[in-house]
């Protein structure tokens, strides 16, 4: 199973970015469902997630209303559209796969991407 994130970069506060996560490998287990982020000196935190069947979405309180999940089932790509970005959104963003419940816990996931850096300047 391999997950590859892309789409990060520098952006000014108030701007937007769209992250992508492309999966390969096991047809079901490798389908990415979660996004997490980790800022320097902080623990990895939950950002957003689909349930394994893609029917429900969850967002952290800090991203709700600003970030939107979507996915392309045929190509096994998950997207995170980020708008109204703030300096505190600066972090390395990781996508993850393999969770079947407790989607806001990093320990629920088996597979992780290498991360993509998002840097928001104020």
N, C-alpha and C positions, 0 to 999 in steps of 0.2 A: 504494500500500500504506500502510495506516495502522494503527498499534498504539496502543492506549490502555490504560494501567494504572490500576488503582484498588484501594482497600482498605487503603492505608497509613494511618498515624496514630500517635499516642502509645500506648504500652502499658508496663505494668510488667514488670520482669524476671520470667521464669517464665510469662508470659502467652502468648497466641496471637493470630495474625492470619492472614487469608486474603487473599492478593493475587489479582487477576484481570487478565487481559490479553485484550482483545477485538480481533480482527483484521478488517480489511476490505480488499478489493482483490483481487489475483490469488488464484485459488482454491487454489493449492498453495503458491506462494512466500511468501504472506503468512501462512501458518499459523505462529503463534509456537511456538518450540521451546525457547528458552533464557531463563534469568533470570541477570542479573548485578546487582552492586551496587557503589556507590561511596560511600565515607565521605569526609568532608572531609579534604583533604590527602593522600588515598591514590589509588592507581590503581584503575580498574574491575576487579572480580574476579568470577570465575565462581561461580555459586551452584548451579545445577541445569539440566538440559536433557533433553529428549527427543531421540531420533534423528528424522530427518525423517519416518519412517514411524510414529512413535509406539510402536515396539515395545520400545525400551530406554530406560532412564533413567540419568542420571549425576548424581552429587552431589559437591560439594566435601567434603573431609574435615571441614571445620568445620560443615557443615550436615547431613551424613549422620546419619540416625536422628532428626533433629528436624524436618526439612523434608520435605514430600511433594508431588510433582508429580501433577497430574491434568489431564484435558482433556475438553472437550465437542466432539466432532468435528463434530456437526451445526451448532453455533452458533459454531464457531471461537473457542472461549474456552479459555485455559490458566490453570490455577490453581496457586498455590503456598501450601500450608498450612504455616504456620510455628508451631511449638510450642516450649515451653521456651526462650523468647526470652531473649537475653543482651544486656547493654549493647553488646557488640562487634558485635551484629547491626545496630546503628544505621547507616543509610545510605539513599541514594536507590536504589531498586530499579527496574531496567529490564528489560523483556522485549524479545526480539529474534527475528527470523525470517530465513530465507534460507540457513541453514547446511545443508550436506550431509555434513559430516564435521568432525572436530576441534571438537567441540561445546563444549569448554571454552575455546576461544580467541575473544575478542571480534572478532578480525579475520575470523573465519569467517562472520559475520553481515552481512547487507546492510541490513536494516531494523530500526529501533529505535523504541521508544516514548519518551515524554517523561519518564517516571520517576514514581515515587510514593515519598514520604518515609516511612520507618519510624523511629520514635524510641523506644528502649527505655530506660526509667529504672530505675536500680538502687536 
